[in-house]
């Protein structure tokens, strides 16, 4: 069984410095810069799972990075390949032993790049360090996730970040659209030890080994990450906000 748990998803927003979430249902925190990628981020911390809002400060750097071995699987390449269209680009799973995870993926026939060491400076001027692992399968490369191991433990990171957690919210589900729904379902079961928790004519819902966040795969013409579903303890009726190419589905806790 692979040790993975949903960590974050990436939403590319053009003009991020001026962006405010509609209705302010989500609080956006300052992030930092990825100097080698030419991008910067702002963060929506739910708990240790979060939404990373990304924009570009140096397009040349990003294009250059996308041509490297690890860069061709990164969110930067997803942005370029999608014609700089705004929306959700990648999801990331957290692991506690990225080297073991690499070996498991190799044994399952996946192409692996990494682990790659990364760093950025946070809003307090402190360096944050992590490792990334990219995977690919040339017969199926639709919306492949990537994987992260933070240099700090979950407990250490929670102590650092708990003041910005939005405790009224929980990430319940990530929704994908795919023209290869059944192939995607079968592959995610084989590669990532996902289990089917619900299925219907047009969609399948999967759950990772951590059993915290679900993944809804919907039959569609285009391959895309459609949106995120959140449980909100402060609302009494469902709400959908579509902004900058991505959908945010809010539902009350009692629903």
N, C-alpha and C positions, 0 to 999 in steps of 0.2 A: 504494500500500500504506500502510495506517495504521500509525503508530508507537505500538503499545500492548503492554503487558506486565502480567501479573497483579501487582497491588500488595497488596491486602488484602481481607478479607471481614469483615463486621460480624455479631456474635452478641449479640443483646439478652438480658441476664441480669438478672432482678429480684433485688435483694439482692446486687449484685456485690461490695460491700465485704467480705462474709463468704464469698464463693465461693472454693472451692479445686477445682482440676481433679481428678477421681477418679483415685486411684493416682499422682497427681502426675507423669503422663506428660508434661505440659506445664508449663513454668515461666511464671508470670504476673508481669509487671513492672508497676510503677506507671506510670500515664499522666498525665492531666491533665483539665482541665475545658473544655468548650465553653460559655462563658458565655452566648452569644446563643441557643444551642440548649436550654440547661437540662439538658445531659447531661454525664457524665464517663466516662472510659474506663480500662481496664487492657489491657495489650498482651502478646501472645505472639509474640515475634520469632523467626522461623525463620531467615531471612536478610533481605534487603531486602523479601521478602514476609512478611506477618504476619497474625495474626488479632486483630481489635480487639473486645474485650468492652466492651459499652456498657450503661450504666444511666442512670436519670433522677434528677436532684436537684431539678428544678423543672418539674413537668408543665405549668404555665401557660405558661412560656416556650416549651416545646416545641410546644404547641398553637398559640401565636401565630406561631411561626416556620413551622409547617406551612402557614399560610395565605398566605405570601409566594410570589412567583413562583418563586424557586429552591427554597423549602422544600417545595413540593408534590411534588417529585421526590426528596426526601432520605430518608435512613434513618428520620428522625423520623416522617415521614408514614407510612412502611411500618409502623412500630410501632403508631401510632394506628389505621391502617386494619385492622390485623390483631388489633385488640382487646387490645393489650398482651400478646399471646401470645409466650412466649419462643421463641427460635430464631434462625437465620440470616436476615438481612434484606436485605442488599445485598452485591454484590461491586464492587470498584473496580479499574480498570486505570490504570497509570502511563504517562505520555507525557512526551516531552522538548520538545514544541512544541504547547502546548495551543491556540494561536490557529490554527495550521495544521490541527489536528485538527477544530476547530470548522468551518472552511471545508469540509473534506472531508465532514463529516456533513451540513452544509447542502446540499451538492451531491448527497448521496444521499437527500435528501428527509426528513431527520429534523428534528424540532423541537428547538431548542437553547436552553438557558439558561446564561448565563455567558460567559466564566470569572468566577467569584466568588472574591474574595480572602478567605482564612480565616486564623485564627491561634489558637493556644492556648499555655498555659504548661506546660512539661514539669516533671518531678519535681525538676529542679535550679533551677527558677525562670526558665529561659530561654524566650524566645518562639520557637515554631516557626511558619513561614509556608508557605502553599501556595495553589494555585488549584484550584477545582473546576469541572468542566463537566458539566452534566446534559443528557441526551438523552431524547427520547420520540417515540413514534409512536402516535397515538390508536387505530389499528387493532390495535396489538400493544404492550401496555404491561406484559407479564408479566416481572417480575424484571429490568427493564432495568438494566444496570450504569451506574456513573458513572465519571468520569475525573479524574485528579489530575496536577498538575505541582508537584513540590516546588521550593522556592526554592533548595535546595542540590542539587549534582550527586549522582549515585549514589555516586561515590567519596567525597565529603565525608560523605554520610549513612552509608556503610559504616564509615568511620573513627569516626564518632560512636557507632555502635550495635554494633560487632563484639563488644564484651564481653558483650552479652546475647543474641547469636545462639545458637540451639540447633543446633549444627553436625551433630548426629547425625540430624537430621530434614530432610526435603525435602518440600515440598508438591507432590504428584504430580497431583492431580485434584480438581476441584470438581464435586459431583453435584447436578443439578437434577431436579425432577419437574415435568412440564408436561402439561396436557390438549391442548396444541397443539404437540406435539413437532416435527412436520415443519415447521410454520410458524416455530417458534423456530430450528430448524436453518437453514432457508433465509434467514431474516432475518439471523442472525449471520454467515452466509457473505457476504451482500451488504453489510451495514453495517460489519462488523468484520474482513473478510478472513480469516475462519476457514476451516480446511480439515477435511474429514472424514477421520479416521484409522481409524475402525472403525464398523461399523453392523450392527444385528441387528433382529429383529422388534420389540423393545420399547425399544431405546435406540440412540442415536448418540453417538459420541465425537468432539469437535471439538478442534482445536488452534489457538492464536492465532499470529500471525506470528512472535512471539518464540520459539515452540516450546519452552516451558519447563513450562507447566502446561496440563493437558488439561481439557476440560469435557464431562461426561457428561450427556446429556439423556435422561431416562427417561420413558416414557409413564406418566402418572398421572392420577388424578382431580383432585387439588389442585395448584395452582401453588406451588412452594416450592423453597427451597434446602435440600436434604436434608442435605448434609454435606460434609466435606472428607476426602480420602484423603492420608495421609502415609506416606512411606517412612521407616522407623526402623532405623538401623544396629545398635541394641542389642537387638532382639528376634529370636526365632527362629520365631515362629508368628503368623499374623494375629490381630488384636484389634480389636473394635469397642466403643467406649464412647459410649453415648447419654446426654447430659446437657443439661438445660435446653432441650429442644426441638431439639437438633442432634446429628448423628452424626459421630463422629471415627473414621475407619477407619485403623488402623495396620497396615502390612505390612512384613515384613522385607526388607532390601535385596536378598537373594539370591532372593526369591520371583519 
